[in-house]
Amino acid sequence: MKFAQFNIQIANFKYSEILKFIENQSFPEGWRETDFSKELRKKNSIYFIAYDTTDRIHNIEGYKKATLKNKMVIGYAGIWFYEEFSEIVSVAVLQNFRKLGVGRLLISKLINYVNFHKKSKIINLEVGKKNFIARNLYKQLGFKENGYREKYYLHDGDDAILMSLNINF
Ligand SMILES: CC(C)(COP(=O)(O)OP(=O)(O)OC[C@H]1O[C@@H](n2cnc3c(N)ncnc32)[C@H](O)[C@@H]1OP(=O)(O)O)[C@@H](O)C(=O)NCCC(=O)NCCS
């Protein structure tokens, strides 16, 4: 049975290698080549990480690379801020920890952050047409599909679906 207890915190540059590890586990090779050491120092972006709070899951083999000071990171989500809108750049959860609500919580944290800290209340993102899992996740959180870019992703020729959320809390 899958089991996890997790908390969320803001990431800093010390988590660069861990986020790279999770990115490599989560996306096809050549799709994303994020330089997290730069990304996590940017002034116009913020990344949240989800970390596991149980010893049991800390012992899962192969995931030591995701651990910093006994804190095992299981997912991340990042966003960039502009004047008029914010844009979700990426979200990824380690495979062993999927379908536990981690992705939803990470994206919810980004939405709340924009709501409380930013003037503009529009959040945009783009997602692969074939990525039904991520599209479901965003739809569940209120994002609406409002456009597409044909053959946008070079690694597999998939179209990008554009989605937006207008926050009216
Ligand atoms: C997309 C991703 C971040 C979801 O993370 P997750 O922690 O497993 O998602 P959650 O458990 O929070 O699920 C939230 C919702 O997403 C959708 N979802 C999640 N897994 C799904 C699956 N296997 N099939 C269909 N929908 C799914 C559902 O709507 C789900 O809500 P529900 O549990 O009430 O059905 C994860 O699958 C992942 O890392 N994928 C690879 C990277 C990626 O594609 N990122 C998105 C790029 S735009």
PDBQT file of the ligand as one rigid body, heavy atoms in Angstrom, charges set to zero:
ROOT
HETATM    1  C1  LIG A 201       1.581  15.292 -13.256  1.00  0.00    +0.000 C 
HETATM    2  C2  LIG A 201       2.116  14.867 -11.866  1.00  0.00    +0.000 C 
HETATM    3  C3  LIG A 201       2.951  16.010 -11.294  1.00  0.00    +0.000 C 
HETATM    4  C4  LIG A 201       0.910  14.590 -10.950  1.00  0.00    +0.000 C 
HETATM    5  O1  LIG A 201       1.423  14.396  -9.631  1.00  0.00    +0.000 OA
HETATM    6  P1  LIG A 201       0.659  13.477  -8.558  1.00  0.00    +0.000 P 
HETATM    7  O2  LIG A 201       1.208  13.816  -7.220  1.00  0.00    +0.000 OA
HETATM    8  O3  LIG A 201       0.715  12.050  -8.951  1.00  0.00    +0.000 OA
HETATM    9  O4  LIG A 201      -0.863  13.992  -8.693  1.00  0.00    +0.000 OA
HETATM   10  P2  LIG A 201      -1.979  13.947  -7.554  1.00  0.00    +0.000 P 
HETATM   11  O5  LIG A 201      -1.902  12.663  -6.799  1.00  0.00    +0.000 OA
HETATM   12  O6  LIG A 201      -1.915  15.210  -6.770  1.00  0.00    +0.000 OA
HETATM   13  O7  LIG A 201      -3.297  13.899  -8.441  1.00  0.00    +0.000 OA
HETATM   14  C5  LIG A 201      -4.076  15.069  -8.666  1.00  0.00    +0.000 C 
HETATM   15  C6  LIG A 201      -4.981  14.824  -9.854  1.00  0.00    +0.000 C 
HETATM   16  O8  LIG A 201      -4.214  14.615 -11.049  1.00  0.00    +0.000 OA
HETATM   17  C7  LIG A 201      -4.882  13.667 -11.889  1.00  0.00    +0.000 C 
HETATM   18  N1  LIG A 201      -4.098  12.426 -11.953  1.00  0.00    +0.000 N 
HETATM   19  C8  LIG A 201      -3.034  12.079 -11.201  1.00  0.00    +0.000 A 
HETATM   20  N2  LIG A 201      -2.578  10.858 -11.577  1.00  0.00    +0.000 NA
HETATM   21  C9  LIG A 201      -3.389  10.441 -12.575  1.00  0.00    +0.000 A 
HETATM   22  C10 LIG A 201      -3.430   9.264 -13.382  1.00  0.00    +0.000 A 
HETATM   23  N3  LIG A 201      -2.532   8.269 -13.229  1.00  0.00    +0.000 N 
HETATM   24  N4  LIG A 201      -4.386   9.173 -14.343  1.00  0.00    +0.000 NA
HETATM   25  C11 LIG A 201      -5.301  10.160 -14.530  1.00  0.00    +0.000 A 
HETATM   26  N5  LIG A 201      -5.314  11.325 -13.778  1.00  0.00    +0.000 NA
HETATM   27  C12 LIG A 201      -4.374  11.430 -12.823  1.00  0.00    +0.000 A 
HETATM   28  C13 LIG A 201      -6.214  13.377 -11.218  1.00  0.00    +0.000 C 
HETATM   29  O9  LIG A 201      -7.141  14.373 -11.657  1.00  0.00    +0.000 OA
HETATM   30  C14 LIG A 201      -5.845  13.587  -9.753  1.00  0.00    +0.000 C 
HETATM   31  O10 LIG A 201      -6.957  13.808  -8.933  1.00  0.00    +0.000 OA
HETATM   32  P3  LIG A 201      -7.668  12.554  -8.189  1.00  0.00    +0.000 P 
HETATM   33  O11 LIG A 201      -6.617  11.925  -7.330  1.00  0.00    +0.000 OA
HETATM   34  O12 LIG A 201      -8.755  13.198  -7.395  1.00  0.00    +0.000 OA
HETATM   35  O13 LIG A 201      -8.150  11.636  -9.277  1.00  0.00    +0.000 OA
HETATM   36  C15 LIG A 201       2.961  13.556 -11.974  1.00  0.00    +0.000 C 
HETATM   37  O14 LIG A 201       2.200  12.577 -12.654  1.00  0.00    +0.000 OA
HETATM   38  C16 LIG A 201       4.289  13.737 -12.688  1.00  0.00    +0.000 C 
HETATM   39  O15 LIG A 201       5.304  14.080 -12.076  1.00  0.00    +0.000 OA
HETATM   40  N6  LIG A 201       4.310  13.515 -14.024  1.00  0.00    +0.000 N 
HETATM   41  C17 LIG A 201       5.534  13.646 -14.818  1.00  0.00    +0.000 C 
HETATM   42  C18 LIG A 201       5.932  15.094 -15.010  1.00  0.00    +0.000 C 
HETATM   43  C19 LIG A 201       4.849  15.880 -15.737  1.00  0.00    +0.000 C 
HETATM   44  O16 LIG A 201       4.254  15.407 -16.713  1.00  0.00    +0.000 OA
HETATM   45  N7  LIG A 201       4.613  17.117 -15.270  1.00  0.00    +0.000 N 
HETATM   46  C20 LIG A 201       3.637  18.027 -15.856  1.00  0.00    +0.000 C 
HETATM   47  C21 LIG A 201       4.278  18.821 -16.931  1.00  0.00    +0.000 C 
HETATM   48  S1  LIG A 201       3.201  20.081 -17.516  1.00  0.00    +0.000 SA
ENDROOT
TORSDOF 0
